[in-house]
Amino acid sequence: MKGSEFSELRAFVCVAEERSFRRAAQRLSVSPSALSHTIRALEERLGSRLLNRTTRSVAPTEAGQALLNRLMPAMAEIASAVRDVGACQDEPRGRVRINLPRIAARMLIAPMLPSFRENYPHVSLDVVIDDSLTDIVGKGFDAGIRSGQLVQQDMIAVRLTPDMRMIVVGSPDYFSRHPEPQHPQDLRQHQCLTYRWADTGVLQRWEFHGPAGAHSVNVESIVTANETDFVLDAALKGTGLAYISDQFAQPWIERGELMQVLSEWSAVFSGLHLYYVNNPHMSASLRAFIDQLKSFVATRR
């Protein structure tokens, strides 16, 4: 349906409800003559007279009443839909879709959930854990969380964590059978667990930073996976060495289940950032999520 056709139908319903061109024109903020012209155009297009007009009254014809009976429920549904959209802008309700890596889900979203649900019971979170770099706009997400260096320049970005480090870890059992590497090049003699990006098939580079600057090592991979938890679990079982974020591995390091090596060679990368499109008409539900996450992060500093 064209926009002009909808306007004609809306004008007809208004005149039929008010039984007056003058009152209907005031309601629609148009002149009575313009409204009369609109109704005539509708009748000509439909090939049927819809309203009986006298100098003192206006009433639907039989055809007009039949059309009115069909239009009223549809118009009411449209009005309700418009009100609901407005309500979503004023009161947090509805769904918020977030795309984020596993480390962000563990460190930020999972511990924030209880307070978020308590504060915003009418908002549901659709959390998609994805370690690949995803186009959040193209895939229909409201926001994403990624390392700051991966966020597009045209996005609004909010820092959530300090800069992070990529570290090499292994279990005490593994190091009871293998010497600790003293230099990144020593990793060529070790059993390594590598991560592969699912969307591109590219292996994650093991990058380091030392006195001579940044360099990477082509390690010998005994297991490759596109799942960070799988790589971590294999490292905990003593299968080999893993190259993962320090904040991701920290709980197991503190419990003595993993040992970090080559600490002085760790490469630093930008911390996690929340990012989203700059939209002046942001929904109240997304704004609530952003504010709650920022507040949660502030309490942990």
C-alpha positions as CSV (number, residue, x, y, z in Angstrom):
1,M,0.0,0.0,0.0
2,K,1.3,3.5,-0.9
3,G,1.6,6.1,1.8
4,S,-1.1,8.3,0.1
5,E,-3.5,5.4,0.1
6,F,-3.0,4.8,3.8
7,S,-3.6,8.6,4.4
8,E,-6.8,8.4,2.5
9,L,-8.1,5.5,4.5
10,R,-7.1,7.1,7.8
11,A,-8.9,10.3,6.7
12,F,-12.0,8.3,5.9
13,V,-12.0,6.6,9.3
14,C,-11.6,9.9,11.1
15,V,-14.5,11.5,9.2
16,A,-16.7,8.4,9.8
17,E,-15.9,8.5,13.5
18,E,-16.4,12.2,14.0
19,R,-19.4,12.4,11.6
20,S,-18.1,15.8,10.7
21,F,-15.6,17.1,8.2
22,R,-14.8,20.1,10.4
23,R,-14.1,18.1,13.6
24,A,-12.1,15.5,11.6
25,A,-10.1,18.2,9.9
26,Q,-9.2,19.6,13.3
27,R,-8.2,16.1,14.6
28,L,-6.0,15.6,11.5
29,S,-4.6,19.1,11.5
30,V,-5.7,19.8,7.9
31,S,-8.2,22.1,6.3
32,P,-11.8,20.9,5.7
33,S,-11.4,21.5,2.0
34,A,-8.2,19.5,1.9
35,L,-9.9,16.7,3.8
36,S,-12.9,16.8,1.4
37,H,-10.6,16.5,-1.5
38,T,-8.9,13.5,0.1
39,I,-12.2,11.7,0.6
40,R,-13.2,12.4,-3.0
41,A,-9.9,11.0,-4.3
42,L,-10.5,7.8,-2.2
43,E,-14.0,7.4,-3.5
44,E,-12.9,7.8,-7.1
45,R,-10.1,5.3,-6.6
46,L,-12.5,2.7,-5.1
47,G,-15.3,3.6,-7.5
48,S,-17.8,3.7,-4.7
49,R,-19.4,6.5,-2.6
50,L,-18.4,6.0,1.0
51,L,-20.0,9.0,2.8
52,N,-23.4,10.6,2.5
53,R,-23.0,14.3,3.0
54,T,-25.6,17.0,3.9
55,T,-25.0,20.5,5.1
56,R,-25.7,19.3,8.7
57,S,-24.4,15.7,8.8
58,V,-22.1,13.1,7.5
59,A,-22.7,9.4,7.6
60,P,-21.2,6.3,6.0
61,T,-23.0,4.7,3.1
62,E,-23.6,0.9,3.2
63,A,-20.3,0.4,1.3
64,G,-18.6,2.9,3.6
65,Q,-19.9,1.2,6.7
66,A,-18.6,-2.2,5.4
67,L,-15.2,-0.6,4.8
68,L,-15.2,1.1,8.2
69,N,-15.9,-2.2,9.9
70,R,-12.9,-3.8,8.2
71,L,-10.6,-0.9,8.8
72,M,-11.3,-0.1,12.5
73,P,-9.6,-3.3,14.0
74,A,-6.6,-2.8,11.6
75,M,-6.2,0.9,12.6
76,A,-6.5,0.1,16.3
77,E,-3.7,-2.5,15.9
78,I,-1.5,0.0,14.1
79,A,-2.1,2.6,16.8
80,S,-1.3,0.0,19.5
81,A,1.9,-0.9,17.7
82,V,3.0,2.7,17.5
83,R,2.2,3.1,21.2
84,D,4.3,0.1,22.0
85,V,7.3,1.5,20.1
86,G,7.0,4.7,22.1
87,A,6.8,2.7,25.3
88,C,10.0,0.9,24.4
89,Q,11.7,4.2,24.0
90,D,10.4,5.4,27.5
91,E,10.5,2.2,29.6
92,P,13.1,-0.5,29.3
93,R,11.4,-3.6,27.9
94,G,12.0,-6.0,25.0
95,R,15.1,-7.8,23.8
96,V,18.7,-6.7,23.6
97,R,21.0,-8.8,21.4
98,I,24.7,-8.8,22.3
99,N,27.6,-10.4,20.4
100,L,30.7,-11.0,22.5
101,P,33.7,-13.4,23.0
102,R,33.7,-16.0,25.7
103,I,36.1,-14.1,28.0
104,A,33.6,-11.1,28.1
105,A,30.7,-13.4,28.8
106,R,32.6,-14.9,31.8
107,M,34.2,-11.8,33.1
108,L,31.4,-9.2,32.6
109,I,27.9,-10.4,31.5
110,A,27.5,-13.5,33.7
111,P,28.3,-11.8,37.0
112,M,26.2,-8.7,36.0
113,L,23.1,-10.7,35.2
114,P,21.5,-11.0,38.7
115,S,21.5,-7.2,39.3
116,F,20.4,-6.5,35.7
117,R,17.4,-8.9,36.0
118,E,16.5,-7.3,39.3
119,N,16.6,-3.7,37.9
120,Y,15.1,-4.5,34.5
121,P,12.7,-7.4,34.7
122,H,11.1,-6.6,31.4
123,V,14.3,-6.7,29.4
124,S,15.6,-10.0,28.0
125,L,19.2,-10.5,26.9
126,D,20.0,-12.5,23.8
127,V,23.7,-13.2,24.3
128,V,25.6,-14.8,21.4
129,I,29.1,-16.0,22.3
130,D,31.3,-15.6,19.3
131,D,35.1,-15.4,19.4
132,S,35.2,-14.3,15.7
133,L,34.9,-10.7,14.6
134,T,31.3,-10.2,13.6
135,D,29.5,-7.4,11.8
136,I,27.0,-6.6,14.6
137,V,24.9,-4.3,12.3
138,G,24.7,-6.8,9.5
139,K,23.8,-9.6,11.8
140,G,21.2,-7.7,13.7
141,F,22.9,-7.2,17.0
142,D,22.3,-4.1,19.2
143,A,25.9,-4.1,20.6
144,G,29.1,-6.1,20.8
145,I,32.1,-6.5,23.0
146,R,35.6,-6.8,21.5
147,S,39.2,-5.8,22.1
148,G,39.4,-2.1,21.4
149,Q,41.8,-2.5,18.5
150,L,39.1,-4.5,16.6
151,V,36.3,-1.9,17.0
152,Q,35.4,0.0,13.9
153,Q,36.1,3.7,14.0
154,D,32.5,4.7,13.3
155,M,31.2,3.0,16.4
156,I,30.7,4.4,19.9
157,A,33.1,2.5,22.1
158,V,33.2,2.3,25.9
159,R,36.3,0.7,27.6
160,L,35.3,-2.1,30.0
161,T,38.7,-3.5,31.1
162,P,42.3,-2.4,31.3
163,D,44.7,-3.5,28.6
164,M,45.2,-7.3,28.5
165,R,48.1,-9.6,27.8
166,M,48.4,-12.8,25.8
167,I,50.3,-15.3,27.9
168,V,51.6,-18.9,27.5
169,V,50.4,-21.3,30.2
170,G,50.7,-25.0,30.9
171,S,49.8,-27.4,33.7
172,P,52.2,-28.4,36.5
173,D,51.9,-32.0,35.1
174,Y,53.0,-30.8,31.6
175,F,56.1,-29.0,33.1
176,S,57.0,-32.1,35.2
177,R,57.6,-33.7,31.8
178,H,59.0,-30.8,29.8
179,P,61.4,-28.0,30.6
180,E,60.0,-24.5,30.9
181,P,60.8,-22.4,27.8
182,Q,63.2,-19.5,28.4
183,H,62.7,-17.8,25.1
184,P,59.7,-17.7,22.7
185,Q,61.8,-19.7,20.1
186,D,62.0,-22.5,22.7
187,L,58.2,-23.1,22.0
188,R,59.2,-24.8,18.8
189,Q,60.3,-27.8,20.9
190,H,57.0,-27.9,22.8
191,Q,53.5,-29.4,22.3
192,C,51.3,-26.4,21.6
193,L,47.5,-26.0,21.5
194,T,46.4,-23.5,18.9
195,Y,43.3,-21.6,18.2
196,R,41.8,-21.3,14.7
197,W,39.3,-18.5,13.7
198,A,36.2,-20.3,12.6
199,D,35.1,-17.7,10.1
200,T,38.5,-17.3,8.2
201,G,40.3,-20.6,9.0
202,V,43.4,-18.6,10.1
203,L,45.5,-19.8,13.0
204,Q,46.0,-17.3,15.8
205,R,49.5,-16.0,15.8
206,W,51.6,-16.5,18.9
207,E,53.0,-13.0,19.3
208,F,55.5,-11.7,21.8
209,H,57.3,-8.5,22.7
210,G,60.9,-8.4,23.9
211,P,64.0,-6.2,24.0
212,A,64.3,-6.5,20.2
213,G,60.6,-5.5,19.7
214,A,57.6,-7.5,18.5
215,H,57.9,-10.9,16.8
216,S,55.8,-14.1,16.4
217,V,56.6,-17.8,16.6
218,N,55.3,-20.5,14.3
219,V,54.7,-23.1,16.9
220,E,54.2,-26.8,16.2
221,S,50.5,-27.5,16.9
222,I,49.4,-30.9,18.2
223,V,45.7,-29.8,18.7
224,T,43.9,-27.0,16.8
225,A,40.4,-25.8,17.8
226,N,38.1,-22.9,17.3
227,E,36.8,-23.0,20.9
228,T,38.8,-21.3,23.7
229,D,37.3,-23.5,26.4
230,F,38.5,-26.6,24.5
231,V,42.1,-25.2,24.3
232,L,42.0,-24.2,28.0
233,D,40.7,-27.6,29.1
234,A,43.4,-29.4,27.1
235,A,46.0,-27.3,28.7
236,L,44.6,-28.0,32.2
237,K,44.8,-31.7,31.4
238,G,48.5,-31.4,30.6
239,T,48.2,-32.0,26.9
240,G,50.2,-29.0,25.9
241,L,50.8,-25.2,26.1
242,A,48.1,-22.7,25.4
243,Y,48.3,-19.0,24.3
244,I,45.4,-17.2,25.9
245,S,44.4,-13.9,27.6
246,D,45.8,-13.4,31.1
247,Q,42.4,-12.4,32.5
248,F,40.8,-15.6,31.0
249,A,43.5,-17.8,32.6
250,Q,43.8,-15.9,35.9
251,P,41.5,-18.1,38.0
252,W,43.4,-21.3,37.2
253,I,46.8,-19.6,37.7
254,E,45.7,-18.4,41.1
255,R,44.6,-22.0,42.0
256,G,47.9,-23.4,40.8
257,E,46.3,-25.4,38.1
258,L,48.1,-23.5,35.4
259,M,51.6,-22.0,35.3
260,Q,52.6,-19.0,33.3
261,V,55.9,-18.9,31.4
262,L,57.7,-16.3,29.3
263,S,56.1,-13.6,31.4
264,E,58.6,-10.9,30.4
265,W,57.7,-11.6,26.7
266,S,53.9,-11.1,27.0
267,A,52.3,-9.0,24.3
268,V,49.9,-6.3,25.4
269,F,46.7,-5.6,23.5
270,S,43.8,-3.2,24.0
271,G,41.3,-4.2,26.7
272,L,37.6,-5.1,26.1
273,H,35.3,-2.4,24.8
274,L,31.5,-2.3,24.5
275,Y,30.6,-0.8,21.1
276,Y,27.4,0.1,19.3
277,V,26.0,2.3,16.6
278,N,25.7,6.1,17.3
279,N,21.9,6.3,17.3
280,P,20.0,9.3,18.6
281,H,16.9,7.1,19.0
282,M,18.4,4.3,21.1
283,S,15.9,2.1,22.7
284,A,15.4,2.4,26.5
285,S,16.3,-1.3,26.9
286,L,19.7,-0.9,25.2
287,R,20.4,2.2,27.2
288,A,19.6,0.3,30.3
289,F,22.0,-2.5,29.4
290,I,24.8,0.0,28.6
291,D,24.3,1.9,31.9
292,Q,24.1,-1.3,33.9
293,L,27.3,-2.6,32.4
294,K,29.2,0.7,32.9
295,S,28.0,0.8,36.5
296,F,29.1,-2.9,37.0
297,V,32.5,-2.2,35.6
298,A,33.0,0.9,37.7
299,T,32.4,-1.1,41.0
300,R,35.1,-3.5,40.1
301,R,37.9,-0.9,39.6
